[in-house]
Amino acid sequence: MVELNKLVRADFALQQTFIRVVGAEQSVVQTTLDACSEINLVQMHQAIQDIFRTYSHVYKHDYQKEWQLLDVDMTGAPYGKKAALATKGYFANQRRNRRGRQIGRVLATTHKEIVVDRLYTGKAQLNNSLGDLVAATAQVLGLEEQQRQRTIWRIDAGGGSLNDVNSLLARGYQVHCKDYSAQRTRNLTKSVKEWFRDPLHGDREVGWVTLESGDYVRPVRRIALRFKKANGQWGEAVIISTLPGEDVQKLAGETGSEPSNQKASALAYVHFYDQRGGGIETEFKEDKTGLGLNSRNKKSFWGQAMVVQLGTLAQNVLIWARDWLSNGQP
């Protein structure tokens, strides 16, 4: 925002590209954002969707050829007390009782394109926002039944409750996530008969859960993990997946072993989940530093939601521009 006058507005060649003589002045842009309403945000969502469908590789994805991988997560955006709907919530590396809002994102990881960004109150978490993000994604991508069957939702524990997983399974999606319930995780971990050491993480072991998965509306595979935490105690987690072992090994880049190899297969499921760290988590960090995701703050909730959408557009245009430019200069 602070560079509008001295860089964007003063760039005559840029203005000519958009058949303009001069761009809007900084204060006018700020006033416009402050005046935005929920209706304007709905209109912006439609505009972003139209642009996305025109230029996106994700929208033209060949589902028969390969899986569509969608990572979903939320990140905190701290704001001052005067910001609308900036409530107390969890914000990483921030003091307790910090106020702010949350940004929910769906990333098409293979293509590195943002499908959906949504702004929520500070107390919102993935377990009460996942349904909205999934519905918005289905709308943007126009997902039909056959496409949903070839779409993988990779989710952290915040979206791994029984209700959330069953909701996705009932719609025909594939799921690869971490179980939300700590009590269920402890019980499932006890059923593991053989533990395999993870060669990539010396203080971690994985094993197959042997209890039946009758609580889910479709069959799932579950892999337990136990690992040393920073305080020296053992932590536990359970990965839930609907994917066949052979496909998981390909997705994880570990195709050297037969799918029947119990150790190799279990490790592939865990390593494929680990790859979230190089996907949506990395994208959030890059957007905060490179695009100032948390730097452009508006007191108005709808104004800030519009800024988030503009950031989504900026991120995607950067991705698309690589292909546009490489056509002339590989």
Buried (B, 14 or more C-beta within 10 A) or exposed (E): BEEBBEEBBEEEEEBEEEEEEEBBEBEEBBEEBEEBEEEBBEEBBEEBBEBBBEBBBBBEBEBEEEBBBBBBBBBBBBBEEEBBBBBEBBBEEEEEEBBBBBBBBBBBBBBBBBBBBBBBBBBBBBBEBBBBBBEBBBBBBEBEEEBBEBBBBBBBBBBBBBEBBBBBBEBBBBBBBBBBBEEBBEEBBEBBEEBBEBEEBEEBBBBBBEEEEEEBEBEBBBBBBBBBEEEEEEEBBBBBBBBEBBBBBBBBEBEEBEBEBBBBBBBBBBBBBBBBEEBBBBBBEEBBEEBBBBEBBBEBBBBBBBBBBBBBBBBBEEBBEEEEEEEEEE
